[in-house]
Amino acid sequence: MKSTNLFVLPSLHDDCPLALLEALALGTPCLASRAGGIPEIMRYDDLMFDPLAEGSFAEKMDTAARDKEYMRHIGNLCASLKESCKKDWAEEVLSLQ
């Protein structure tokens, strides 16, 4: 996932998508649907699309494929989210005992 140019999560509903959190923690630029708990994670409209609006996903993907400045922009936005997505799961699990 770390060597991927773009991670896309087109979910219709997902309260806490771990794959998205992992991609962000690795510094991978991400786009995701505006559904479930995803807006709380992604925070920026530029990183999301409406999964039910015709053409919303296609428009974001087309822009990402054609516009290097847009890709740099979403990469910077995702980088700003990186620290908030890191979690020490081992420490969390051990604290439950």
N, C-alpha and C positions, 0 to 999 in steps of 0.2 A: 504494500500500500504506500510505503514511503516514497517509492520511485514513480508513483502515478502522477500524471500531470493535473488530473482533476478527479475528485471523488464526487459522485452524484447519488443522492438518496431521494428517489421519487415516491416516497411512502404516502399513502392516503391517511394513515393513522399510525403513530408511534409515539408513545409517551416519553421514552428515553432511549433513543437509538444508540447502542453501544458502538456500532461500526462508525457512526458519525463522530462520536467522542474520540475514538481511537484515531481516526483520520486527522482530526484537528490537533490532537496531542502530538502527532507525528509531523505536523506542519504542512500537511497536504491541503492545497486549495480545495474548497468544498462548495457545492451548491446543493440545496435541499428544498423539499416541498414545505410550504407554509401549512403544516398540519400537526395535530397532536401537540407534543411538548417541544417540537423542533424550533419554533420561534424563540423560546426561552434560551435555547442553546445558541442559535445562530445570531440573534439580536439585530442584524442589519438586513434591511429589505433587499439590498443588492445581492445577497447570498441566497435568496429564496425565490421560489416561484409558486404560483397557485396551481395545485395539482388538478383542480376541477375546471380551470379556465382554459378554454380552447386556445392553443398556441403559446401559452405561457412558458411551458417547458421547452418547446422548440425554439422560442425566441431567445431564452437564456443560453441554450446550447449553441445556437447559431452565433450569438455574440461572443461566447467563449471561444469558439473555433476560429473566428475571423479577427478578433480584436485583441492584440497582445497587451495593450494598455489596460483593457478590462480584466484580463487574466492577472496582470500585475496588481490591479486594484483589489480583486477578490482574494488574491494571495496575501496582500497586506492586511485586509480585514480579518482573514482567517488566522493570520499570525497573531493578531491582537487578542484572539480568543484562545490561543494555544494554552496558556498557563491555567486558565479556568477549567480546562478539560483534563488536566493531569490529576490522577488519583492514585494513591498508594492502596490498591485493593488488598494486599496482604495485611497491611496495618489495620485496615478497616475490618477485615474478617477476624483477625486476632483479637480485636477489641470487643467483639461480640461474645467471647467466651466468658 
